[in-house]
Amino acid sequence: MKITFLYITALCLLSSCTKDFLDKKPDKSLLVPTDAADFQAILDNYNIMNVMPGLGTIASDHYYLPGNVVKSLLPVQQNSYLWKDDIFEGQTASDWNTPYKQVFYANVVLDGLAGKVSDGSNDNSINNLKGSALFYRSLAFYNLSQIFAATYVEATAANLPGIPVRLSSDVNVKVGRGTLKGTYKQIVGDLISALALLPVKASFKNRPSKAACAALLARVYLCMGDYKNAGAMADQCLSMTNELYEFDDFDPNTDFPFPEPLPNDNKEVLFYQGFVPYSFFSRGRILVDSNVYRSYAATDLRKPMFFYEIGATGVIYSGFNGMSIDEQYLIKAETAVRSGDVATGIMTLNALLQTRYEKGTYKAIVANDRDATLKVILEERRKELIGRDLRWTDLRRLNTNEATATTLKRVVEGVTYLLPPNDKKYVFPIPPDEIQRSGIEQDPR
């Protein structure tokens, strides 16, 4: 059996203040933000600021496409799926351009706010805007680093190229790649600054908050292998909001059983994003291997709620990307076990899983040795976060340890494709137009 993946296109939250900002300017080619409302409108540009790269998800191991569907994909998507040497074939790349648009808009806000003097009455507004801009810029840098830079390993990070870290809205400023260590230092530093500026809760789930910022820091630290700080940030996030849904309270027979994240209706969602709209994610195209589907227990309600069967196939419902509370439970559990606290890791995992099963049917996992417990947590992480843009990063970081390394395999029309652990193809090439424009170093394939 295969399971068809349904990608729910990101909801468009059209901010009235964005429209007002555009409409009140006589020449939209000469837009110059002048006040807090203008800066907020820039950051509320949902179709730019809340979009994330998708090529890593296409290249990951959750999904399978029939040969005829693979052949119908546009070259960039087909090449990513098959881990080809040449991904872009001379074309530009949304996975590069969209995050750098986010960086540009964030820098416009930060540069504009640098000239604003607080009169005391607008402290909260200015702090929120600055914190939000730092959050968006850091998130963009982080997403870029998962696609176009090597896996972070502390021992080698200072000697590997990072991604161009643009800190000014002046497009004439030339920026090189710097080091991977420098890239992550900027990401972490900006997020720590943002954490002190953002409100605990945002007005809408497409806007950053203190809880979302702590969640992103936890994700970044986990990616870096800094388990102590990853666990601390997950704890900080969960101290602000930790309520989980009981899946047994929803009807698994509906197409969309969960409350929508936007505007503010899903309590497990901390910050919402959608993928770059690749046709790969179209309904009815993507199949998930039966081994993944069968790994859910009979009374595990994630099975009927994340998937529904249609004859010999089934459709997965998973339209959410961004920061979430369940991810923080999993980060806390993993980092606790990696730090030697197996009891806390198991307790945290059980607290999450008992909300996912039919009431009264969940049998708590009993603490075992560290390696066995970590294996269970990583398996549950994959099952809980399926369909979100986390698997590619997980593969990259877990491949640094032989015990958790994975060789990916696809067979398409009789041809076998393999992606070994730590292969150079875990780093995508820089798009050719960027190489021509800036002359930065290309990633080897």
Secondary structure, 3 states (H helix, E strand, C coil): CEEEEECCCCCCCCCHHHHHHHHCCCCHHHCCCCCHHHHHHHHCCHHHHCEECCHHHHHCCCCECCHHHHHHCCHHHHHHHCCCCCCCCCCCCHHHHHHHHHHHHHHHHHHHHHCCCCCCCCHHHHHHHHHHHHHHHHHHHHHHHHHHCCCCCCCCHHHCECCCCCCCCCCCCCCCCCEHHHHHHHHHHHHHHHHCCCCCCCCCCCCCCHHHHHHHHHHHHHHHCCHHHHHHHHHHHHHHCCCCCCHHHCCCCCCCCCCCCCCCCCCCEEEEEEECCCHHHCCCCEEEEHHHHHCCCCCECHHHHHEEEECCEEEEECCCEEEEHHHHHHHHHHHHHHCCCHHHHHHHHHHHHCCCECCCCCCCCCCCCHHHHHHHHHHHHHHHCCCCCCHHHHHHHHCCCHHHCCCEEEEECCEEEEECCCCHHHCCCCCHHHHHHHCCCCCCC
